[in-house]
Amino acid sequence: MPTHTSDRVAWLDNMRVVACLMVMTVHATEPFYLGGEGARILTPTDAVWASFFDSFVRACVPLFIITSSYLLFPLTTSTGAFFRRRAGRLLVPFVVWSLAYAFVWGEPADNLRALLLNFNYAAGHLWFVYMLAGVYLLMPLLSPWAERVGRRELLGYLGVWALTLLIPFVREWASGGELLVIHGPTGIPNPAAYPLWGEASWNGYGLFYYVSGFVGYLLLGLYFRRFVPALSWRRTLVIGIPLWLAGFALCFGGFIARVWGSAGGGFPVEGAVDVAVGWETPWYNDTLGVALMAIGWLLLFKEKRHEEKQPATARPWLASISKASYGMYLSHMFILAWASSFYCEWLGRGTAGRLGWWTTPAEILLTAVTTFCLAALACVLLQRIPRVGRWLVG
């Protein structure tokens, strides 16, 4: 990744900064459908607002993968050099912040033991680092092919990947509408999950296993970088807006329909955490709605006048925040937990709050923006500490 502002791709910096704010909006929305022992939505209004905000920003994680694809894929260095650089920037800050969460939230001894096998569940957002490391492991294997692949061949693989985006919905349909909660890397250990196309209780590696998941966004970034030029504003709107709206409709409508099915006409609606996971099915990163919104966002940020219109004075600030975005992602939950609690106590909850119908959206937006601003300030300053900053922020 370039280190000097003049060498940077400004629209990628902009996209990363916005994606970081999107992540914090996702987490600011969670208290309005998660609570108590698991799933909890107090009012129909909260259900609508939670679905609106979370659906609107759900493409944040795919945008991070697409950005990595633009900057790093295919590799321009040796495999060893690539992994040495990635390890320093990815793993060291991850370990530092994982230890911080382990000591601050929950029982430190239990948290430290758990870290040997997985992330601390009190800081669930750290799942992202494991996924990103897995994508990095694939890059050297795919790079020789990516260097010579043609447009039609790449489109073919993206078409196959697009079919896998429907799998969660096919499972749900095949099971008669039962909420399916998928656990484990193969997606099959839960007996409630309907097996598809070669999957069975003894085999989770079905037909689409190796071409599904986040690798599709890696290929999507490659396709846009090599074969999709920056479009005019008019073409961007004509193509990108319908794609984004279609994706948003799938995410928003899918979540609301599942919540209403669980509520049976009555609120509050509560249940085990698996119920909330079932509600989130349309929000999975590897589903059609999220992928369509990611393409829409990508077209918007790549629009050919986007970089020209950005004020020169804003570029150093955006570049600094973009460079600190990984540290912001790792650390922001400390700030967000405080901000969410503060605004909920100040404004109240639901339609009974100070702002009535607008209480919930105000709390979500205030929490997300406050967290983003404080995390950006803290991480930009931390990154400037000589010798130490890069180990804290990446």
Secondary structure, 3 states (H helix, E strand, C coil): CCCCHHHCCHHHHHHHHHHHHHHHHHHHHHHHCEECCEEEECCHHHHHHHHHHHHHHCCHHHHHHHHHHHHHCCCCCCHHHHHHHHHHHHHHHHHHHHHHHHHHCCCHHHHHHHCCCCCCHHHHHHHHHHHHHHHHHHHHHHHHHHHHCCHHHHHHHHHHHHHHCCHHHHHHHHCCCCCCCCCCCCCCCCCCCCCCCCCECCECCCCCHHHCCCHHHHHHHHHHHHHCCCCCHHHHHHHHHHHHHHHHHHHHHHHHHHHHHHHCCCCCEEEEHHHHHHHCHHHCCCCHHHHHHHHHHHHHHHCCCHHHHCCHHHHHHHHHHHHCHHHHHHHHHHHHHHHHHHHHHHHCCHHHCCCHHHHHHHHHHHHHHHHHHHHHHHHHHHHCCCCCHHHHHC
